[in-house]
Amino acid sequence: MRARLRDTVVALSAVVAVSGLASLPLLERFHGLDIDLLHWLRAHIAAPDRGPVDSPAVVIAIDEKTHATAPFEGIPKVM
């Protein structure tokens, strides 16, 4: 039981310490850097010199005016 209490106290202390460090104004300049770093790693390490990839996915965008006129009017039908 004492080991479990000790582990809980250590975990909570670590959470408080990391939260306190993450909220420092000094670290605001690094906001979003992790995502940028992950994108860079994926582009340069995971798939180097791969070039453009053909994708079977297609994006079709329809605005509200087009959606309200025939033949798109009332599509999709919700039942």
N, C-alpha and C positions, 0 to 999 in steps of 0.2 A: 504494500500500500504506500509506503514511504517513497519508493522508487517512482511510482506513478505520479504522486504529488510533485516530486522533484522534476520529473519530465514535463509536467504541465507548467510549472513555474518557469522553467528554462524556455519552453516554447513561447509562453506569453511574453517573457522578457525579450526574446528575439523579435517577436512581432512588434512590440513597442519600439525597440531600437531601430528596426528597419523603417517603420512608419515615420519615426522622428527624423531620420536621415533623409528619407524621400521627400519630406515636406520642406526641407531647407530651401530658401530662395536661391542659394548658390547653384542648386541642381536644376533650376528651371531651364537653363540653356540646353540641357540634355533631353528635354521633353521630346518624345517621338524618335529619338536617336535609335532606340532598339528596333523599331520597325524598319527604319532606313537601313540599318546594319543587316537585318535579316534579308531584305530585298537584294542588297548588294551581294551577300553571301550566296544567295540562290542563283543570281545572275552570273557570278564569276567562278563559283566553285562547284555548284551542283550540276550545272549544264554549260560548261565553257564551249565556245565556238559552235554552238548548236544552230544558231540562226533562227529565222522565223519558222514557226511551227504551224502546219495546216491544221485547222480545227473544224470539226463537223458542226460546231455550235453556230447558231445564227441569232442575232438580236434584231427583233422587229419592234420598232417604236411607232406607236399610233397616238396622236394627240386627241384631246377631248372632242374637238370639232369633227374630226374624221370618225371617231368612235360613235358619234351621235347620228351619222348619216348612213344610208344604205351603201353597201351590203353589210356593214358592221353593226348596224343598229340592233341593240338587244343581245349582243354577243359578249361574253358568254351568258348562256341562259342558266340561271340558278333555280334549282327546283327544291 
